[in-house]
Amino acid sequence: MNVKRFTAPTAREALRKVREALGPDAVILSNRPVDGIVEILALANDDVASIAPHADMAQPQPHLDMPEPSAATPPARSPA
């Protein structure tokens, strides 16, 4: 993993430096103001792929755990 640090007076300029050095698919790890300048820590997209290949990444699964309605619970009423 090759994390690089970019600084510039504005976020726009720092981001331009990131794109020039790492390409348009760079991954921004952090973006913060430091002593009147902007610091961006970024990683090339290829480095991210080497850490966690797409095939091995867990995919989110839909999950609905809704309790069964109870006969003892009256239906909700809207305020009058």
Buried (B, 14 or more C-beta within 10 A) or exposed (E): EEEBEBEBEEBEBBBEBBEEEBEEEBBBEEBEEEEEBBBBBBBBEEBBEEEEEEEEEEEEEEEEEEEEEEEEEEEEEEEE
